[in-house]
C-alpha cells in the first residue's frame, strides 16, 4: 500500500555532478592536468540510492491515503469495525512520518559526508521496518476477526504491497528486506497458526518472500551498476575535456549508461506486471469456482480491488514513461471511422444503462497519428463524458478542414468551473469526488490524455459551463487514405462454439501463470499445449497428434529467449498461425519488428475476459486465413 511504481526510480535517478566535477571546474581545467576523481564505490552508490528513496517517499503518503480510502471502502462491508480504521490510520501515520523524514533530509545529500549518509540510510531503514510492521499488522487488526474470504483479500493486499515496494525500495536490498520481512512474516505466522489449509497458504507466503528477495537483489545490482556507469561517464567527460579524440569514448559510455537505465526500467516493469498478471488470473478462477452468493459477492469485491490496483499501476507507469521521454509515437495512416466505431461499441451499453444517448458521427477522414494512443485519448474523453453525464447525451463530432480534423467530445453533464479548467490535467486531481470513490478512478486519466496529446502534437482544447456540459476538442492532422486499417472491429463469433476444441499453444515459463491459463482453456473446451519453448511445443504436438491453430507466447522467456523467436520457429513448421505476444515490457514500440506476418502484442496484466477476447480474435484470424 502506498508504494510508488518502478518508472519513478529511473526518472528520479538523475545523477548530479558533485562540486569536484561541475561545469566551471571542467572549463577551468581544460588547459591543465585534471585531478583524479574520487573512487566510485559503495558510498557513491548508497548516496544515489538514498537520493532515489528520499524522492520516492515524498510521494508515498499521498498514494497511501488514496489506497487506504479504497481499501476502507472495499473492506468496510465485510469488517465494519474500528480495528479496520485503526489499521489504516496507523499505516498512514507511519507513511506520513517517513515522508516528513525524506523531505527534511533530502537536501543534505549533496554536502553530507559518507558517515552522515550512512546514518541517514540507517534511520530510513528503521522507518521502513516500522512501515512494514504497521502494514503487516492488518492481518491481526482485520483478518483475524473477519470471514475467510476477507482473510484471503487481506493476504492478497499485503502480498501486493510487498511486490509494489520493490519499485521504491529495491535500489537497496537491505532496505527492501527490512520493509518486506516485517510485513509478510506476520502473514506467515497468522496462517501457520491457523492450521489446516492455512499451513499451505503460509508455505506460499514463504515462497513469495523468497522470490521477492531474489528480485530485490537483482534490481539492486542493476541499479548499482547504472550508478557506477553514470559516475564513470562524468569522470571521463572531465578527464577527457582537453582531448577531442576521446569524445567518442565518452559518448559510448553515456549510451551504455542509458541502456543500463532502460534495462532496469524494463526489468522492473516485467517483474511487477508478472505477479499482478498471475494474481488477476487466480482471482478470476476463484470467482468462477464459488457457489455461495456471499462468497461470490466478496470475490467480486476482491476482483474490483485487483482491477483498481492494475489501473493505478498502469496509469502511474504511463505517466512516468511520458515524463522520462521513454514513449515514442508509432506513426501510421489510420481510418478515423474505425477508431470511432470501436469506441461506440465499447461505451454504447454503458450509455444505455444510464439512459443517456451516445451519438458518434460518421467520417471518411484518414489521419496521421499513433492509432493506439489516439484510441486511448478519445476513449478516455468518451468514458469521462459518459461517467459524469446523468441526463441528456454525449456526442462525438468530426469537423474537417483542409489539413486537419477536429474531433469534439461534447456532453450535457455537470460541467467544470472556469478556475478549475487548468487543473483537470494534473495528476490525482479529481472533480466531484471528495470521497475518492474508487469507481471514479484515481485522477490519472486526463493527465495521461494531456501528455499523449503533447507526444503526438495533437492540440487539446476544453470549454465548459457548470450545469450545462463540457467540450473536449482534439485536432489531428489529415492524410490520404491508405491500406492501414488499425482500429477495425471484428465481428463477434459465438464464443462457446468458436473456442471448442481450439488447439492453443501457450509458451510461458512461469507456473504461476501457466496453471490458471490451463484451467481457463480447459473450462472453455480448448485443447491447451503448455510449453516453455518451440521445441517442447513441437514434441507435445507430435506426441498428441495435434495440429496447432493459434499461439500465445510470453515475450521474455528463459535463456534469453523471446516470444518473437518462438513464433517464427513454430510458423516455419506449421505455417502462418495467428499469434499473440504477451509482454510486461515498458515500450511495446521497441519490441522486434513484426514483419509481414503480423502478431498481436498485448501488455500484461490481462483479465479472464481479456484473454477470452484475445482467443476469439485470434480464432477469427485463423478462420479468415483458411477461407
C-alpha positions as CSV (number, residue, x, y, z in Angstrom):
1,X,0.0,0.0,0.0
2,X,1.2,3.5,-0.9
3,X,4.2,2.4,-2.8
4,X,5.1,4.3,-5.9
5,X,6.0,2.4,-9.1
6,X,9.2,1.4,-10.9
7,X,9.2,4.2,-13.5
8,X,9.8,6.7,-10.7
9,X,13.0,5.0,-9.7
10,X,14.6,5.6,-13.1
11,X,13.1,9.1,-13.6
12,X,14.4,10.4,-10.3
13,X,17.8,8.8,-10.5
14,X,19.3,11.6,-12.5
15,X,22.8,11.7,-11.1
16,X,24.2,15.2,-10.5
17,X,27.9,16.2,-10.7
18,X,29.5,17.0,-7.4
19,X,31.5,20.1,-6.7
20,X,34.7,18.5,-7.8
21,X,33.2,17.8,-11.3
22,X,30.9,20.7,-12.1
23,X,30.9,22.6,-15.4
24,X,33.0,25.5,-14.3
25,X,35.7,23.2,-12.9
26,X,35.9,21.3,-16.1
27,X,36.2,24.6,-18.1
28,X,39.0,25.9,-15.8
29,X,41.0,22.7,-16.0
30,X,40.7,22.4,-19.8
31,X,44.3,23.6,-20.2
32,X,45.9,21.8,-17.2
33,X,46.0,18.4,-15.7
34,X,42.7,17.2,-14.4
35,X,42.7,16.0,-10.8
36,X,41.8,12.3,-10.3
37,X,38.2,11.8,-9.3
38,X,37.2,10.1,-6.1
39,X,36.9,6.3,-6.2
40,X,33.5,5.1,-7.3
41,X,32.4,2.6,-4.8
42,X,29.7,1.6,-2.2
43,X,29.4,5.1,-0.7
44,X,28.6,6.7,-4.0
45,X,26.0,4.0,-4.9
46,X,24.5,4.3,-1.4
47,X,24.2,8.1,-1.8
48,X,22.4,7.9,-5.1
49,X,20.2,5.0,-3.8
50,X,19.3,7.1,-0.8
51,X,18.5,10.1,-3.1
52,X,16.1,8.0,-5.1
53,X,14.4,6.6,-2.0
54,X,14.0,10.1,-0.4
55,X,12.4,11.3,-3.6
56,X,10.0,8.3,-3.6
57,X,8.9,8.6,0.0
58,X,7.8,12.2,-0.7
59,X,5.0,10.9,-2.8
60,X,4.4,7.8,-0.7
61,X,1.9,9.5,1.8
62,X,-0.5,10.7,-1.0
63,X,-0.5,7.2,-2.5
64,X,-1.0,5.6,1.0
65,X,-4.0,7.9,1.7
66,X,-5.6,7.0,-1.7
67,X,-5.1,3.3,-1.2
68,X,-6.4,3.5,2.4
69,X,-9.6,5.1,1.2
70,X,-10.0,2.4,-1.5
71,X,-9.3,-0.4,1.0
72,X,-11.5,1.1,3.6
73,X,-14.5,1.3,1.2
74,X,-13.8,-2.2,0.0
75,X,-13.4,-3.9,3.4
76,X,-16.0,-2.0,5.5
77,X,-19.0,-4.1,4.4
78,X,-17.0,-7.3,5.4
79,X,-15.4,-5.8,8.5
80,X,-17.4,-2.7,9.9
81,X,-15.1,-2.4,12.9
82,X,-13.0,0.3,14.5
83,X,-10.0,-2.0,14.1
84,X,-10.1,-1.6,10.3
85,X,-10.0,2.2,10.7
86,X,-7.2,1.9,13.3
87,X,-5.1,-0.2,10.9
88,X,-5.5,2.3,8.1
89,X,-4.8,5.3,10.3
90,X,-1.6,3.9,11.8
91,X,-0.4,2.8,8.3
92,X,-1.0,6.3,7.0
93,X,0.7,7.8,10.1
94,X,3.8,5.7,9.6
95,X,3.9,6.7,5.9
96,X,3.5,10.3,6.8
97,X,6.4,10.1,9.3
98,X,8.6,8.6,6.5
99,X,7.5,11.3,4.1
100,X,8.4,14.0,6.6
101,X,11.8,12.4,7.2
102,X,12.5,12.3,3.5
103,X,11.6,16.0,3.0
104,X,13.7,17.1,5.9
105,X,16.9,15.3,4.8
106,X,16.8,15.2,1.0
107,X,18.9,18.4,0.6
108,X,21.6,17.2,2.9
109,X,22.8,14.5,0.5
110,X,24.7,17.0,-1.7
111,X,27.1,18.1,1.1
112,X,26.8,15.3,3.6
113,X,29.9,13.1,4.4
114,X,29.8,9.4,3.8
115,X,29.3,8.8,7.5
116,X,26.3,11.1,7.6
117,X,24.8,9.4,4.5
118,X,25.2,6.0,6.3
119,X,23.4,7.4,9.4
120,X,20.6,8.8,7.2
121,X,20.3,5.4,5.4
122,X,20.1,3.5,8.7
123,X,17.3,5.8,10.0
124,X,15.4,5.4,6.8
125,X,15.7,1.6,7.1
126,X,14.3,1.9,10.6
127,X,11.4,3.9,9.2
128,X,10.8,1.1,6.7
129,X,10.8,-1.5,9.5
130,X,8.0,0.5,11.1
131,X,6.1,0.8,7.9
132,X,6.4,-3.0,7.3
133,X,5.2,-3.7,10.8
134,X,2.2,-1.4,10.5
135,X,1.0,-2.6,7.1
136,X,1.5,-6.2,8.0
137,X,-0.4,-5.8,11.3
138,X,-3.6,-5.7,9.2
139,X,-3.6,-9.5,9.4
140,X,-4.2,-9.1,13.2
141,X,-6.4,-6.0,13.1
142,X,-8.7,-7.1,10.3
143,X,-8.2,-10.6,9.0
144,X,-8.3,-12.3,12.4
145,X,-11.8,-11.0,13.0
146,X,-13.2,-11.5,9.5
147,X,-14.6,-14.2,7.2
148,X,-12.3,-16.5,5.3
149,X,-12.8,-14.6,2.0
150,X,-11.8,-11.3,3.7
151,X,-8.7,-13.1,5.1
152,X,-7.7,-14.1,1.6
153,X,-8.3,-10.5,0.4
154,X,-6.1,-9.1,3.2
155,X,-3.5,-11.7,2.2
156,X,-3.6,-10.6,-1.4
157,X,-3.3,-6.9,-0.3
158,X,-0.3,-7.5,1.9
159,X,1.4,-9.5,-0.9
160,X,0.7,-6.8,-3.4
161,X,2.2,-4.2,-1.0
162,X,5.4,-6.3,-0.8
163,X,5.5,-6.6,-4.6
164,X,4.9,-2.8,-5.2
165,X,7.5,-1.9,-2.6
166,X,10.1,-3.4,-5.0
167,X,9.6,-0.3,-7.1
168,X,10.7,2.2,-4.4
169,X,13.0,0.2,-2.1
170,X,14.8,-2.4,-4.2
171,X,17.6,0.1,-5.1
172,X,19.0,-1.2,-1.7
173,X,18.3,-4.8,-0.9
174,X,18.7,-4.5,2.8
175,X,16.2,-1.6,3.0
176,X,13.6,-3.6,1.0
177,X,14.0,-6.7,3.2
178,X,13.6,-4.5,6.3
179,X,10.2,-3.5,4.9
180,X,9.0,-6.7,3.3
181,X,10.0,-9.2,6.1
182,X,8.2,-7.5,9.0
183,X,5.1,-7.3,6.7
184,X,4.9,-10.8,5.3
185,X,6.4,-12.6,8.3
186,X,3.2,-11.6,10.3
187,X,1.1,-13.0,7.4
188,X,3.1,-16.3,7.6
189,X,2.7,-16.5,11.4
190,X,-1.0,-15.9,11.1
191,X,-1.7,-18.6,8.6
192,X,0.8,-21.1,10.2
193,X,-1.1,-20.7,13.5
194,X,-4.5,-21.2,11.6
195,X,-3.5,-24.8,10.8
196,X,-5.3,-26.9,8.1
197,X,-5.4,-25.1,4.7
198,X,-3.8,-22.2,6.4
199,X,-0.5,-24.1,6.5
200,X,-0.4,-24.3,2.7
201,X,-1.0,-20.6,2.5
202,X,1.8,-20.0,5.0
203,X,4.2,-22.0,2.8
204,X,3.1,-19.9,-0.2
205,X,3.9,-16.7,1.7
206,X,7.4,-18.1,2.4
207,X,7.8,-18.7,-1.3
208,X,6.7,-15.2,-2.2
209,X,9.2,-13.8,0.3
210,X,12.0,-15.9,-1.2
211,X,11.3,-14.8,-4.8
212,X,10.8,-11.2,-3.8
213,X,14.2,-11.3,-2.1
214,X,15.7,-12.5,-5.3
215,X,14.0,-9.8,-7.4
216,X,15.2,-7.2,-4.9
217,X,18.8,-8.4,-5.1
218,X,18.7,-8.4,-8.9
219,X,17.2,-4.9,-9.1
220,X,19.7,-3.6,-6.6
221,X,22.6,-4.9,-8.6
222,X,21.2,-3.4,-11.8
223,X,20.7,0.0,-10.1
224,X,24.2,-0.1,-8.6
225,X,25.7,-0.8,-12.0
226,X,23.7,2.0,-13.5
227,X,25.0,4.4,-10.9
228,X,28.6,3.3,-11.4
229,X,28.3,3.7,-15.2
230,X,26.9,7.2,-14.9
231,X,29.5,8.4,-12.4
232,X,32.3,6.9,-14.5
233,X,30.8,8.7,-17.5
234,X,31.0,12.1,-15.7
235,X,34.6,11.3,-14.6
236,X,35.5,10.6,-18.2
237,X,34.0,13.7,-19.5
238,X,36.0,15.8,-17.0
239,X,39.3,13.9,-17.6
240,X,39.0,14.0,-21.4
241,X,37.7,17.6,-21.9
242,X,41.1,18.5,-23.5
243,X,41.3,15.6,-25.8
244,X,38.8,15.8,-28.6
245,X,39.6,12.3,-29.9
246,X,38.2,10.8,-26.7
247,X,34.8,12.3,-27.1
248,X,33.6,9.1,-28.9
249,X,34.5,7.0,-26.0
250,X,32.7,9.3,-23.6
251,X,29.6,9.2,-25.8
252,X,29.8,5.4,-25.9
253,X,29.9,5.2,-22.1
254,X,26.9,7.6,-22.0
255,X,25.0,5.4,-24.4
256,X,25.8,2.3,-22.3
257,X,24.5,4.1,-19.2
258,X,21.2,4.9,-20.9
259,X,20.9,1.3,-22.0
260,X,21.5,0.2,-18.4
261,X,18.8,2.6,-17.2
262,X,16.4,1.2,-19.9
263,X,17.2,-2.4,-18.9
264,X,16.5,-1.5,-15.3
265,X,13.1,0.1,-16.1
266,X,12.1,-2.8,-18.4
267,X,13.1,-5.4,-15.8
268,X,11.2,-3.6,-13.0
269,X,8.1,-3.3,-15.2
270,X,8.2,-7.0,-16.2
271,X,8.8,-8.2,-12.6
272,X,5.9,-6.2,-11.3
273,X,3.5,-7.0,-14.1
274,X,4.1,-10.7,-13.9
275,X,2.8,-11.3,-10.4
276,X,0.0,-8.9,-10.9
277,X,-1.0,-10.8,-14.1
278,X,-0.9,-14.1,-12.2
279,X,-2.9,-12.6,-9.3
280,X,-5.6,-11.4,-11.6
281,X,-5.9,-14.9,-13.3
282,X,-6.1,-16.7,-9.9
283,X,-8.7,-14.2,-8.7
284,X,-10.8,-14.8,-11.8
285,X,-10.6,-18.6,-11.3
286,X,-11.5,-18.3,-7.6
287,X,-14.6,-16.2,-8.6
288,X,-15.8,-18.8,-11.0
289,X,-15.4,-21.7,-8.5
290,X,-17.5,-20.2,-5.8
291,X,-21.2,-21.1,-5.3
292,X,-22.2,-19.2,-2.2
293,X,-23.8,-15.8,-3.0
294,X,-22.0,-14.1,-0.1
295,X,-18.6,-15.6,-1.2
296,X,-19.3,-14.5,-4.8
297,X,-20.0,-11.0,-3.7
298,X,-16.7,-10.9,-1.7
299,X,-14.8,-12.3,-4.7
300,X,-16.3,-9.7,-6.9
301,X,-15.0,-7.0,-4.5
302,X,-11.6,-8.7,-4.5
303,X,-11.6,-8.5,-8.3
304,X,-12.6,-4.9,-8.1
305,X,-9.6,-4.3,-5.8
306,X,-7.2,-6.0,-8.3
307,X,-8.6,-4.0,-11.2
308,X,-8.2,-0.8,-9.2
309,X,-4.6,-1.7,-8.4
310,X,-4.0,-2.6,-12.1
311,X,-5.4,0.7,-13.3
312,X,-3.4,2.7,-10.8
313,X,-0.2,0.9,-11.7
314,X,-0.7,1.2,-15.4
315,X,-1.6,4.9,-15.1
316,X,1.4,5.7,-13.0
317,X,3.8,3.8,-15.3
318,X,2.4,5.6,-18.3
319,X,2.9,9.0,-16.6
320,X,6.5,8.1,-15.8
321,X,7.2,7.0,-19.4
322,X,5.9,10.3,-20.7
323,X,7.9,12.3,-18.2
324,X,11.1,10.4,-18.8
325,X,10.8,10.5,-22.6
326,X,10.6,6.7,-22.9
327,X,7.5,6.8,-25.2
328,X,7.9,7.1,-28.9
329,X,4.9,7.5,-31.3
330,X,4.3,4.8,-33.9
331,X,3.1,7.0,-36.8
332,X,0.6,5.5,-39.2
333,X,-2.2,6.4,-41.6
334,X,-5.4,5.5,-39.8
335,X,-9.1,5.5,-40.7
336,X,-10.7,7.7,-38.0
337,X,-14.1,6.0,-38.5
338,X,-12.6,2.6,-37.4
339,X,-11.5,4.1,-34.1
340,X,-14.8,5.9,-33.5
341,X,-16.7,2.7,-34.3
342,X,-14.7,0.7,-31.8
343,X,-15.3,3.4,-29.1
344,X,-19.0,3.4,-29.9
345,X,-19.2,-0.4,-29.4
346,X,-17.3,-0.1,-26.1
347,X,-19.5,2.6,-24.4
348,X,-22.9,2.2,-26.1
349,X,-24.0,-0.3,-23.5
350,X,-22.9,1.8,-20.6
351,X,-24.8,4.8,-22.0
352,X,-27.9,2.7,-22.3
353,X,-27.7,1.7,-18.7
354,X,-27.5,5.3,-17.6
355,X,-30.4,6.2,-20.0
356,X,-28.3,8.8,-21.9
357,X,-27.8,9.0,-25.7
358,X,-24.4,8.3,-27.2
359,X,-24.1,9.8,-30.7
360,X,-20.9,9.4,-32.7
361,X,-20.9,10.9,-36.2
362,X,-19.6,9.2,-39.3
363,X,-16.5,10.4,-41.1
364,X,-14.5,9.3,-44.1
365,X,-11.3,11.1,-42.9
366,X,-8.0,9.4,-42.6
367,X,-5.5,10.8,-40.1
368,X,-1.8,10.6,-39.5
369,X,-1.2,9.5,-35.9
370,X,-0.3,6.8,-33.5
371,X,-3.5,4.7,-33.5
372,X,-3.0,3.1,-30.1
373,X,-2.5,6.5,-28.3
374,X,-5.3,8.2,-30.3
375,X,-7.7,5.4,-29.2
376,X,-6.7,5.9,-25.5
377,X,-7.1,9.7,-25.8
378,X,-10.6,9.5,-27.3
379,X,-11.6,6.5,-25.2
380,X,-10.7,8.4,-22.0
381,X,-12.6,11.5,-23.1
382,X,-15.8,9.5,-24.0
383,X,-15.5,7.4,-20.8
384,X,-15.4,10.6,-18.7
385,X,-18.3,12.1,-20.6
386,X,-20.5,9.1,-20.0
387,X,-19.4,8.8,-16.4
388,X,-20.2,12.4,-15.4
389,X,-23.4,12.8,-17.5
390,X,-26.6,11.8,-15.7
391,X,-29.2,13.2,-18.2
392,X,-29.1,14.2,-21.9
393,X,-26.4,13.0,-24.3
394,X,-22.8,12.5,-25.2
395,X,-21.9,13.5,-28.8
396,X,-18.7,12.9,-30.8
397,X,-18.4,15.1,-33.9
398,X,-15.7,15.5,-36.6
399,X,-15.1,18.8,-38.2
400,X,-12.8,18.5,-41.3
401,X,-10.6,21.3,-42.7
402,X,-8.0,21.2,-45.5
403,X,-5.2,19.8,-43.3
404,X,-6.8,18.6,-40.1
405,X,-9.8,17.0,-38.3
406,X,-11.2,18.5,-35.1
407,X,-12.8,15.7,-33.0
408,X,-15.1,17.1,-30.3
409,X,-16.5,15.1,-27.4
410,X,-19.5,17.1,-26.1
411,X,-21.6,16.1,-23.1
412,X,-24.5,17.6,-21.1
413,X,-23.0,16.7,-17.8
414,X,-22.1,18.6,-14.6
415,X,-19.6,20.8,-16.3
416,X,-16.3,22.3,-14.9
417,X,-15.8,25.7,-13.2
418,X,-13.6,28.1,-15.2
419,X,-11.0,28.3,-12.4
420,X,-10.6,24.6,-12.4
421,X,-10.1,24.1,-16.2
422,X,-6.3,24.4,-15.9
423,X,-6.1,21.8,-13.1
424,X,-8.1,19.0,-14.6
425,X,-4.9,17.7,-16.4
426,X,-2.9,17.4,-13.2
427,X,-2.1,14.1,-11.6
428,X,-4.6,12.9,-8.9
429,X,-6.8,15.9,-9.4
430,X,-10.5,14.9,-9.5
431,X,-13.6,17.0,-9.6
432,X,-16.8,16.0,-7.8
433,X,-15.2,13.1,-6.0
434,X,-14.3,14.3,-2.5
435,X,-14.8,10.9,-1.0
436,X,-12.3,9.4,-3.5
437,X,-14.8,6.8,-4.8
438,X,-12.7,4.1,-6.4
439,X,-15.3,3.6,-9.2
440,X,-14.4,7.1,-10.5
441,X,-10.7,6.4,-10.8
442,X,-7.8,8.0,-9.1
443,X,-7.4,11.1,-11.2
444,X,-4.8,9.9,-13.8
445,X,-6.8,9.7,-17.0
446,X,-6.8,13.3,-18.1
447,X,-3.1,13.7,-17.1
448,X,-2.3,10.8,-19.5
449,X,-4.5,12.4,-22.2
450,X,-2.6,15.7,-22.0
451,X,0.8,14.0,-22.2
452,X,-0.4,11.8,-25.1
453,X,-1.6,14.9,-27.0
454,X,1.7,16.6,-26.4
455,X,3.6,13.5,-27.6
456,X,1.5,13.3,-30.8
457,X,1.4,17.1,-31.4
458,X,-2.4,17.0,-31.3
459,X,-3.6,20.2,-29.5
460,X,-6.5,19.7,-27.0
461,X,-8.9,22.4,-26.0
462,X,-11.5,22.5,-23.2
463,X,-14.7,24.6,-23.0
464,X,-17.1,24.0,-20.1
465,X,-20.0,25.6,-18.2
466,X,-21.2,24.3,-14.8
467,X,-24.6,22.7,-15.1
468,X,-24.5,22.8,-18.9
469,X,-21.7,20.5,-20.0
470,X,-18.2,20.3,-21.4
471,X,-16.5,20.2,-24.8
472,X,-13.1,18.5,-25.3
473,X,-11.6,19.0,-28.8
474,X,-8.6,17.2,-30.2
475,X,-7.1,18.4,-33.5
476,X,-5.5,15.7,-35.7
477,X,-3.6,16.1,-39.0
478,X,-5.3,14.6,-42.1
479,X,-3.7,12.4,-44.6
480,X,-4.5,10.4,-47.7
481,X,-6.3,7.1,-47.3
482,X,-4.2,4.0,-47.1
483,X,-4.3,0.2,-46.6
484,X,-3.7,0.5,-42.9
485,X,-6.9,-0.3,-41.0
486,X,-5.9,-0.1,-37.4
487,X,-8.9,0.0,-35.1
488,X,-11.2,-2.1,-37.3
489,X,-13.7,-4.0,-35.2
490,X,-14.1,-7.7,-35.9
491,X,-17.4,-9.5,-35.9
492,X,-18.2,-11.2,-32.7
493,X,-18.4,-15.0,-33.0
494,X,-20.4,-17.5,-31.0
495,X,-18.0,-17.6,-28.1
496,X,-18.7,-21.1,-26.8
497,X,-18.6,-22.9,-30.1
498,X,-15.8,-20.8,-31.5
499,X,-13.4,-22.0,-28.8
500,X,-14.5,-25.6,-28.6
501,X,-11.6,-28.0,-29.5
502,X,-9.3,-25.0,-30.3
503,X,-5.7,-26.1,-30.1
504,X,-3.8,-23.3,-28.3
505,X,0.0,-23.3,-27.9
506,X,0.8,-21.4,-24.7
507,X,4.5,-20.6,-24.4
508,X,5.3,-19.5,-20.8
509,X,8.0,-20.4,-18.2
510,X,6.2,-19.2,-15.1
511,X,4.0,-21.8,-13.4
512,X,2.0,-19.1,-11.5
513,X,0.7,-18.1,-15.0
514,X,0.5,-21.4,-16.8
515,X,-1.6,-23.2,-14.2
516,X,-4.6,-20.7,-14.3
517,X,-4.2,-20.5,-18.1
518,X,-4.5,-24.2,-18.4
519,X,-7.6,-24.3,-16.2
520,X,-9.3,-21.4,-18.1
521,X,-8.6,-23.1,-21.5
522,X,-9.9,-26.4,-20.3
523,X,-13.0,-24.7,-19.0
524,X,-13.6,-23.1,-22.4
525,X,-13.2,-26.6,-24.0
526,X,-10.0,-25.6,-25.7
527,X,-7.0,-28.0,-26.1
528,X,-4.1,-26.4,-24.3
529,X,-0.5,-27.2,-25.2
530,X,1.6,-25.7,-22.4
531,X,5.4,-25.4,-23.1
532,X,8.5,-23.3,-22.4
533,X,9.9,-23.1,-25.9
534,X,9.2,-24.1,-29.6
535,X,11.0,-27.4,-29.4
536,X,8.9,-28.6,-26.4
537,X,5.7,-27.4,-28.3
538,X,6.6,-29.4,-31.3
539,X,7.3,-32.5,-29.2
540,X,4.0,-32.3,-27.4
541,X,2.0,-31.7,-30.6
542,X,3.7,-34.6,-32.3
543,X,3.1,-37.0,-29.3
544,X,-0.5,-36.0,-29.0
545,X,-1.1,-35.9,-32.8
546,X,-2.5,-32.4,-32.7
547,X,-2.5,-29.6,-35.3
548,X,-2.0,-26.2,-33.7
549,X,-4.4,-23.4,-34.5
550,X,-3.1,-20.3,-32.6
551,X,-0.1,-19.3,-30.5
552,X,0.0,-17.3,-27.3
553,X,3.6,-16.6,-26.0
554,X,5.2,-14.6,-23.3
555,X,7.8,-12.2,-24.6
556,X,10.6,-12.7,-22.1
557,X,11.5,-16.4,-21.6
558,X,14.3,-18.4,-20.1
559,X,17.9,-18.4,-21.5
560,X,17.5,-15.0,-23.3
561,X,14.7,-16.5,-25.5
562,X,12.0,-14.1,-26.7
563,X,8.5,-14.7,-27.9
564,X,9.0,-13.5,-31.4
565,X,11.8,-16.1,-31.9
566,X,9.4,-18.8,-30.7
567,X,6.6,-17.7,-33.0
568,X,8.9,-17.6,-36.1
569,X,10.1,-21.2,-35.3
570,X,6.6,-22.5,-34.9
571,X,5.4,-20.8,-38.1
572,X,8.3,-22.3,-40.1
573,X,7.0,-25.7,-39.0
574,X,3.2,-25.2,-39.0
575,X,2.6,-22.3,-41.4
576,X,1.3,-18.7,-40.6
577,X,-0.5,-19.4,-37.4
578,X,-2.3,-16.4,-35.8
579,X,-0.2,-15.4,-32.8
580,X,-0.2,-13.0,-29.8
581,X,2.8,-12.0,-27.7
582,X,2.0,-11.0,-24.1
583,X,4.6,-8.7,-22.5
584,X,5.3,-6.7,-19.4
585,X,7.9,-4.6,-21.3
586,X,7.6,-0.8,-20.9
587,X,7.9,0.2,-24.6
588,X,5.9,-2.0,-26.9
589,X,7.0,0.0,-29.9
590,X,10.6,-1.0,-29.3
591,X,9.9,-4.8,-29.5
592,X,11.3,-6.6,-32.6
593,X,9.6,-5.8,-35.8
594,X,6.6,-7.9,-36.7
595,X,7.5,-8.0,-40.4
596,X,4.9,-9.2,-43.0
597,X,3.4,-11.9,-40.8
598,X,1.9,-9.9,-38.0
599,X,1.2,-11.0,-34.5
600,X,-0.7,-9.2,-31.8
601,X,1.2,-7.6,-29.0
602,X,-0.7,-7.3,-25.7
603,X,0.6,-5.8,-22.4
604,X,0.2,-7.5,-19.0
605,X,-1.7,-7.9,-16.8
606,X,-4.7,-9.5,-18.6
607,X,-8.1,-10.4,-17.0
608,X,-10.0,-13.6,-17.8
609,X,-12.3,-11.7,-20.1
610,X,-9.5,-10.1,-22.0
611,X,-7.8,-13.5,-22.5
612,X,-11.1,-14.9,-23.8
613,X,-11.5,-12.0,-26.2
614,X,-7.9,-12.4,-27.4
615,X,-8.6,-16.1,-28.2
616,X,-11.7,-15.2,-30.1
617,X,-9.8,-12.6,-32.1
618,X,-7.0,-15.0,-33.0
619,X,-9.5,-17.7,-33.9
620,X,-11.3,-15.3,-36.2
621,X,-7.9,-14.6,-37.9
622,X,-7.4,-18.3,-38.2
623,X,-10.8,-18.8,-39.9
624,X,-10.1,-15.9,-42.2
625,X,-6.8,-17.4,-43.3
626,X,-8.4,-20.8,-44.1
627,X,-11.2,-19.1,-46.1
